Amino acid sequence: MGKMKKLISTFVVIISVFALSIIKVDAATGTISISSNKSTVVVGDTVTFTVKVSSPKAMVALQYEMDYNESMLSLKSGTAADAPVFSGDGKKAITYTYKFKAKKSGTTSVKFTANGATMVGDEEVKFTSKTKSVKIITQAELEASYSSNNNLSKLSVEGYDLSPSFSSKTTSYTVNLPANTESIKITGTKADSKASVEGLGTQTVEDGSNTFKIKVTAENGSTKTYTIVINRRDNRSTNNYLKSLSITNAKINFNKGTTNYNIIV
């Protein structure tokens, strides 16, 4: 009789385990993405992290935490308490925004962890935590990275030749124009896209010497000035001869090349 009770007990255990295996439901899997508006931030400036949590079904309650290094980042907006925070509101996707102020240089990261969410029908969804890193630098480090390239790669006066031929290292040029030229167009291309250029475009010219300066400012503030002297020929006549010369009651053998005459009256 004792042996029979043992067999029955064993059978009940087997049935119970089998029943549990039948009703067990695997937890659904959700996704987390995290991004920042800057990959590099200067000490004293702010950086914003955006977290998106997505679930295959509408979430009733979401448990999450945001971890970060408080010696490097100071939270200015967003909820990142030590205790888990619950939200959800029946949405399949929720977005959280965190704004931090950078405190000191180095590389740091923020970590978003969703410990679990309850979906409609009390089914649970699981997530894998995500981490996003940013580099923090000082203002001095930022300025040290600025380009010092203040060269032009091209410079020309449309329709005319520069003398000497253009070279990025040569800063002084001349151009000779015919009389009656009223304007010229100076074109140029900066060697570095981060630089700025002043002095290009259409320019008015006058008789004689006209000086134009093209200033290139590099990203780091250093400058270089290219100078073009435009010489326009004077359109006025250089003929300073008399057409005729006469004296009343006297005869002159006039010649326009002769400047001295002896007259006997």
Backbone torsions as a table, in degrees:
resi	resn	phi	psi	omega
1	MET	NA	-41.8	176.9
2	GLY	-61.4	-37.6	178.8
3	LYS	-64.6	-39.5	179.6
4	MET	-63.2	-41.4	179.0
5	LYS	-61.2	-36.3	-179.1
6	LYS	-67.0	-41.2	179.0
7	LEU	-65.8	-39.4	-179.8
8	ILE	-66.3	-42.6	179.6
9	SER	-61.9	-42.1	178.9
10	THR	-62.7	-40.0	-179.1
11	PHE	-65.3	-39.9	179.3
12	VAL	-64.0	-40.2	178.8
13	VAL	-63.1	-43.7	179.1
14	ILE	-61.1	-44.4	179.4
15	ILE	-62.0	-40.7	-177.9
16	SER	-65.1	-44.0	179.0
17	VAL	-63.9	-41.1	179.2
18	PHE	-63.1	-41.1	-179.7
19	ALA	-65.4	-40.2	179.2
20	LEU	-65.0	-37.5	-179.8
21	SER	-67.7	-27.8	-179.7
22	ILE	-73.7	-40.2	-174.0
23	ILE	-88.8	-8.0	-179.4
24	LYS	-68.1	130.5	180.0
25	VAL	-118.7	126.5	178.6
26	ASP	-66.7	140.2	179.1
27	ALA	-68.2	142.9	176.9
28	ALA	-72.4	162.7	-178.1
29	THR	-117.3	129.7	176.8
30	GLY	-107.2	177.5	-179.0
31	THR	-128.1	151.2	176.1
32	ILE	-128.5	134.4	172.3
33	SER	-126.1	144.5	-179.9
34	ILE	-138.5	133.4	-178.6
35	SER	-139.0	163.3	176.9
36	SER	-129.8	152.5	-178.9
37	ASN	-79.2	-9.2	177.9
38	LYS	-141.2	142.4	172.9
39	SER	-92.9	-23.5	176.8
40	THR	-131.1	132.9	-178.2
41	VAL	-131.8	142.8	-179.5
42	VAL	-87.1	142.7	177.8
43	VAL	-52.9	129.8	-178.1
44	GLY	98.1	-20.5	178.0
45	ASP	-89.7	173.0	-178.5
46	THR	-110.1	154.2	175.7
47	VAL	-134.6	140.1	-176.6
48	THR	-112.6	129.7	175.7
49	PHE	-107.5	135.9	178.3
50	THR	-119.0	125.4	-178.8
51	VAL	-114.9	131.5	176.1
52	LYS	-121.6	124.1	178.8
53	VAL	-109.1	125.1	-177.5
54	SER	-122.3	141.4	-178.8
55	SER	-129.9	149.5	178.6
56	PRO	-67.5	-21.7	177.6
57	LYS	-133.3	165.6	179.9
58	ALA	-61.0	134.1	-178.6
59	MET	-94.6	134.3	176.7
60	VAL	-90.8	-41.8	180.0
61	ALA	-143.9	133.5	179.2
62	LEU	-122.6	128.3	178.7
63	GLN	-105.1	122.6	-176.2
64	TYR	-146.9	165.4	176.8
65	GLU	-143.7	151.5	174.9
66	MET	-122.6	120.1	-178.7
67	ASP	-111.8	140.7	179.4
68	TYR	-157.5	164.1	-179.6
69	ASN	-85.3	108.6	-175.6
70	GLU	-70.1	-16.7	177.7
71	SER	-77.7	-16.5	-177.8
72	MET	-114.3	-26.1	-177.8
73	LEU	-129.5	139.6	176.2
74	SER	-118.2	120.7	-177.2
75	LEU	-72.2	124.3	-179.5
76	LYS	-104.8	-30.5	176.9
77	SER	-154.7	150.7	-175.6
78	GLY	107.8	157.6	-178.5
79	THR	-102.5	119.6	178.8
80	ALA	-143.8	57.7	-176.7
81	ALA	-75.9	162.6	176.9
82	ASP	-64.5	-39.8	179.5
83	ALA	-80.1	146.2	178.4
84	PRO	-58.9	146.9	178.9
85	VAL	-112.0	140.8	-177.4
86	PHE	-112.0	136.8	175.8
87	SER	-158.3	-169.6	179.6
88	GLY	150.6	-69.8	175.8
89	ASP	62.2	27.4	175.3
90	GLY	71.6	27.9	179.5
91	LYS	-104.0	151.8	175.6
92	LYS	-85.4	-19.9	179.1
93	ALA	-141.1	135.7	179.5
94	ILE	-130.1	137.2	179.2
95	THR	-115.7	132.7	177.9
96	TYR	-119.6	141.3	-179.6
97	THR	-122.4	131.8	179.8
98	TYR	-126.4	130.5	177.2
99	LYS	-114.3	126.2	-178.6
100	PHE	-120.0	149.8	171.0
101	LYS	-102.0	131.2	-179.6
102	ALA	-75.9	133.4	-174.6
103	LYS	-106.0	-37.8	179.8
104	LYS	-153.0	160.5	-173.9
105	SER	-73.6	155.2	-178.8
106	GLY	138.1	-177.4	176.0
107	THR	-107.9	131.4	-178.8
108	THR	-140.1	174.8	-177.5
109	SER	-148.6	162.0	171.3
110	VAL	-119.4	145.6	-177.2
111	LYS	-125.5	127.0	178.5
112	PHE	-109.4	124.7	-179.2
113	THR	-123.0	124.5	172.3
114	ALA	-106.0	108.8	-175.0
115	ASN	-75.0	-17.9	178.9
116	GLY	160.8	154.5	178.1
117	ALA	-136.6	145.5	174.3
118	THR	-98.3	127.3	-179.3
119	MET	-101.1	172.4	176.8
120	VAL	-55.9	130.8	-176.8
121	GLY	90.4	12.4	177.7
122	ASP	63.6	14.9	174.5
123	GLU	-77.2	143.5	-175.7
124	GLU	-100.5	145.8	177.2
125	VAL	-118.5	141.0	-178.5
126	LYS	-109.8	150.8	179.7
127	PHE	-132.7	158.3	170.9
128	THR	-107.2	130.1	-176.8
129	SER	-63.0	154.6	-179.5
130	LYS	-127.3	147.7	-179.4
131	THR	-128.6	141.5	177.6
132	LYS	-130.5	129.8	-177.6
133	SER	-105.2	151.1	173.5
134	VAL	-137.4	154.8	176.6
135	LYS	-103.5	130.0	178.2
136	ILE	-108.8	129.7	180.0
137	ILE	-128.9	161.7	176.6
138	THR	-83.4	166.5	177.1
139	GLN	-62.2	-38.0	178.6
140	ALA	-63.3	-41.0	178.1
141	GLU	-65.5	-36.9	178.1
142	LEU	-64.5	-47.4	-178.0
143	GLU	-66.4	-32.6	178.3
144	ALA	-66.2	-22.1	-179.5
145	SER	-86.5	-8.5	-178.3
146	TYR	-67.5	146.1	178.3
147	SER	-72.6	143.0	176.7
148	SER	-105.4	10.3	-176.3
149	ASN	-74.7	107.5	178.7
150	ASN	-117.2	33.5	-179.4
151	ASN	-94.7	156.1	165.1
152	LEU	-97.1	144.7	174.6
153	SER	-96.4	-19.3	177.3
154	LYS	-145.9	146.4	174.6
155	LEU	-153.7	132.4	-179.7
156	SER	-157.3	160.8	169.2
157	VAL	-113.6	114.2	-172.0
158	GLU	-55.4	125.9	176.3
159	GLY	88.1	-3.0	-177.1
160	TYR	-136.2	160.2	-178.4
161	ASP	-97.2	136.3	172.5
162	LEU	-80.6	145.6	173.8
163	SER	-128.6	117.9	-0.9
164	PRO	-74.6	179.0	175.7
165	SER	-62.4	150.9	-173.0
166	PHE	-64.8	137.8	169.4
167	SER	-143.7	139.4	-177.1
168	SER	-60.4	-23.8	-179.6
169	LYS	-86.4	-16.3	180.0
170	THR	-92.5	128.7	-173.9
171	THR	-111.0	-6.4	-177.9
172	SER	-121.9	131.8	-177.6
173	TYR	-140.8	159.8	172.8
174	THR	-129.8	153.4	176.1
175	VAL	-140.6	133.5	177.6
176	ASN	-102.6	129.6	-178.0
177	LEU	-115.2	151.0	173.9
178	PRO	-74.0	164.0	177.1
179	ALA	-60.9	155.2	177.2
180	ASN	73.5	3.2	174.4
181	THR	-72.6	123.0	-174.3
182	GLU	-96.3	-26.7	-177.6
183	SER	-155.1	159.8	175.7
184	ILE	-135.1	161.7	178.1
185	LYS	-119.8	118.8	179.1
186	ILE	-96.1	125.7	178.2
187	THR	-120.3	150.5	179.6
188	GLY	-161.7	159.7	179.3
189	THR	-130.0	128.1	178.7
190	LYS	-76.3	143.9	-177.7
191	ALA	-74.1	-25.8	-178.7
192	ASP	-121.4	127.2	-177.7
193	SER	-62.9	-21.6	-178.5
194	LYS	-84.6	-7.6	178.1
195	ALA	-83.2	168.0	175.4
196	SER	-126.6	153.7	-175.7
197	VAL	-130.7	137.4	175.0
198	GLU	-124.3	145.2	173.7
199	GLY	106.6	-0.9	178.3
200	LEU	-84.0	167.2	175.9
201	GLY	111.9	-170.4	-177.9
202	THR	-78.7	132.9	-177.7
203	GLN	-129.5	142.9	177.2
204	THR	-84.6	140.0	179.6
205	VAL	-122.9	153.8	178.1
206	GLU	-124.4	173.0	177.1
207	ASP	-60.0	143.5	178.1
208	GLY	91.8	-146.2	-174.7
209	SER	-94.1	131.9	177.5
210	ASN	-126.1	126.5	-176.8
211	THR	-110.5	130.1	178.5
212	PHE	-126.7	137.2	-178.1
213	LYS	-117.0	133.1	178.5
214	ILE	-114.2	113.6	-174.9
215	LYS	-102.7	127.4	178.3
216	VAL	-112.4	125.9	179.5
217	THR	-113.2	120.9	179.7
218	ALA	-73.8	168.3	179.7
219	GLU	-59.0	-32.9	-178.5
220	ASN	-86.2	3.1	176.1
221	GLY	97.0	-11.0	178.3
222	SER	-70.1	146.2	-174.1
223	THR	-123.8	157.9	171.6
224	LYS	-141.9	137.8	-178.9
225	THR	-117.3	124.9	173.7
226	TYR	-97.7	135.2	-178.1
227	THR	-116.8	131.6	175.4
228	ILE	-121.0	121.7	175.4
229	VAL	-98.1	117.6	-179.2
230	ILE	-100.1	119.2	178.7
231	ASN	-105.0	114.7	176.6
232	ARG	-105.2	129.3	-178.8
233	ARG	-65.3	138.9	179.5
234	ASP	-69.7	130.6	-176.9
235	ASN	-84.5	-8.1	-177.6
236	ARG	-73.9	149.0	-178.0
237	SER	-70.6	144.2	176.5
238	THR	-100.3	8.7	-179.6
239	ASN	-75.8	110.2	179.7
240	ASN	-115.5	28.3	179.1
241	TYR	-93.1	150.4	169.5
242	LEU	-79.8	143.7	176.5
243	LYS	-78.3	-33.9	179.3
244	SER	-154.3	162.6	179.3
245	LEU	-149.4	131.6	179.9
246	SER	-149.1	153.8	176.6
247	ILE	-131.0	134.3	-177.4
248	THR	-60.5	134.0	177.9
249	ASN	65.9	19.2	177.0
250	ALA	-138.7	152.9	-179.7
251	LYS	-109.4	130.2	179.6
252	ILE	-124.1	129.5	172.6
253	ASN	-86.3	84.4	-172.3
254	PHE	-73.4	136.6	172.4
255	ASN	-140.0	126.9	-174.1
256	LYS	-63.2	-18.2	178.0
257	GLY	-87.2	-8.6	-178.5
258	THR	-98.2	132.7	-177.2
259	THR	-112.0	-12.8	-180.0
260	ASN	-120.7	132.9	-178.8
261	TYR	-134.8	142.4	172.5
262	ASN	-105.8	120.5	-176.9
263	ILE	-114.0	125.8	175.1
264	ILE	-110.4	120.9	-179.1
265	VAL	-101.3	NA	NA
